[in-house]
Amino acid sequence: MPFFDDEDARALQTENLEVDAEIDLTAMGRTDALEKLAYDLAEARRERATRVLVRITPATPGGGETLFLPVGRYLRDEVASGRAVRAMPAMNGAGWVVRLKRAPAR
């Protein structure tokens, strides 16, 4: 059985929608979206946000590739580098919820 800390378990129960900030990537191309994501995550860290919702355009039949996988890969790298603690798909299909590593107090 996997271990979830209290904050992660609560997030799963509330569909991951209790967030400190949102990054809206809807209707953006891949390159622009990933650049905006990098910039906005850095800003969220500076503002000491800990949970961020990354919104993407939901998949539609015949709609082509979405940002779900490219954003997921980027967030995987954020977790691997230690800048994020966890990234999980948003339960409502909105995109991803990212838990950022807490920045040291200034």
C-alpha positions as CSV (number, residue, x, y, z in Angstrom):
1,M,0.0,0.0,0.0
2,P,1.5,3.4,-1.0
3,F,2.2,6.0,1.6
4,F,0.6,9.4,1.3
5,D,1.3,12.2,3.6
6,D,-1.7,14.0,5.1
7,E,-1.6,16.8,2.5
8,D,-1.5,14.4,-0.5
9,A,-4.2,12.2,0.9
10,R,-6.5,15.3,1.4
11,A,-5.7,16.4,-2.1
12,L,-6.9,13.1,-3.5
13,Q,-10.1,13.3,-1.5
14,T,-10.8,16.9,-2.8
15,E,-10.0,16.1,-6.4
16,N,-6.8,18.1,-6.2
17,L,-8.6,21.4,-6.7
18,E,-7.5,23.1,-3.5
19,V,-4.6,25.0,-5.0
20,D,-2.6,28.2,-4.2
21,A,-2.2,29.2,-7.9
22,E,-3.2,28.3,-11.4
23,I,-1.3,28.3,-14.7
24,D,-3.6,28.5,-17.7
25,L,-2.1,26.8,-20.8
26,T,-5.4,26.3,-22.6
27,A,-5.4,26.9,-26.4
28,M,-1.6,27.3,-26.5
29,G,0.9,25.6,-28.7
30,R,3.5,23.2,-27.2
31,T,6.5,25.5,-27.3
32,D,4.7,28.6,-25.9
33,A,3.0,26.5,-23.3
34,L,6.2,24.9,-22.0
35,E,7.9,28.4,-21.9
36,K,5.0,29.8,-19.9
37,L,4.9,26.8,-17.6
38,A,8.6,27.2,-16.8
39,Y,8.2,31.0,-16.1
40,D,5.0,30.7,-14.1
41,L,6.3,27.8,-11.9
42,A,9.4,30.0,-11.1
43,E,7.0,32.8,-10.2
44,A,4.8,30.5,-8.1
45,R,7.9,29.4,-6.1
46,R,8.9,33.1,-5.5
47,E,5.4,33.8,-4.2
48,R,5.7,30.7,-2.0
49,A,2.8,28.8,-3.6
50,T,2.9,25.1,-2.8
51,R,0.1,23.6,-4.9
52,V,-0.4,24.8,-8.5
53,L,-3.1,23.7,-11.0
54,V,-1.8,23.6,-14.6
55,R,-4.8,23.9,-16.9
56,I,-4.7,22.5,-20.4
57,T,-7.3,22.1,-23.1
58,P,-9.1,18.8,-22.6
59,A,-8.9,16.1,-25.2
60,T,-11.7,15.9,-27.7
61,P,-12.4,13.3,-30.4
62,G,-10.4,14.3,-33.5
63,G,-8.7,17.1,-31.6
64,G,-5.2,15.9,-32.1
65,E,-2.4,15.8,-29.5
66,T,-3.0,17.7,-26.3
67,L,-0.4,19.2,-23.9
68,F,-1.0,16.4,-21.3
69,L,2.1,14.4,-22.1
70,P,4.5,17.3,-22.8
71,V,3.5,19.0,-19.6
72,G,3.7,15.7,-17.7
73,R,7.2,15.1,-18.9
74,Y,8.2,18.6,-17.9
75,L,6.7,18.1,-14.5
76,R,8.5,14.8,-14.1
77,D,11.7,16.6,-14.7
78,E,10.8,19.2,-12.1
79,V,10.2,16.3,-9.6
80,A,13.5,14.6,-10.5
81,S,15.4,17.9,-10.0
82,G,13.8,18.4,-6.6
83,R,12.0,21.6,-7.5
84,A,8.7,19.8,-7.2
85,V,7.6,17.2,-4.7
86,R,4.8,15.5,-6.8
87,A,2.8,16.0,-9.9
88,M,-0.6,14.3,-10.4
89,P,-3.2,14.5,-13.1
90,A,-6.1,16.7,-12.0
91,M,-9.2,14.6,-11.3
92,N,-11.5,16.8,-13.3
93,G,-9.5,16.5,-16.5
94,A,-8.2,20.1,-16.2
95,G,-4.5,19.1,-16.5
96,W,-2.1,18.6,-13.7
97,V,-1.7,19.5,-10.0
98,V,1.9,20.2,-8.9
99,R,3.1,20.3,-5.4
100,L,6.2,22.5,-5.3
101,K,9.0,22.2,-2.9
102,R,8.8,24.9,-0.3
103,A,11.3,27.6,-0.8
104,P,13.4,28.6,2.2
105,A,12.1,31.5,4.2
106,R,13.5,34.9,3.1
